[in-house]
Amino acid sequence: MLSAIAGIEAFTLMETGFASPLRVCSAVTLAMAFHVLTATLLGAAIPLGFSALGRDPSMVAQPALSTLADLSGAAIYLFTVTALIPAGA
């Protein structure tokens, strides 16, 4: 879902002349790389954290991981695009 939104936004930004293709490409590439890194770290930390709390990591990890990975991915994408494509660029 995030990739579809990023693609539509990138196409719109470039076609309207709001941002250069290099800036859009850089923003999307960095956002996706940071998202993969964050999701990987969360995927390792959540089961370990729940195991340390004495809970079964397999029962809690998947729903929590999916939710946190999606939320962090959207936040990272919006932050990266805002930082690399300033208003009026």
C-alpha positions, 0 to 999 in steps of 0.5 A: 500500500505504501509503495502505491501511494509513493508511486502516485505521489512521485508521478504527481510531483514530477508531472506537475513540475513541483519537484525534480525527478532526482529529488523525488527518486532520492526521497522515495529511495531513502524512505524505503531503505529506512523503512526496511531497516526500521522494520527489521529492527522492530522484527528483532526487538518486539519478540525479545521484548515480549519474551523478557516480559514473560509473554509468548512472543509468537502470539503478540509479535506479528500483530504488533510488528505489522502495526508498528512497521506500517506506522513507522513506514508512513512516518519515515516516508512523510518525514523524508519527503518533507525534508528532501522536497521543500515547499515550492521546490 
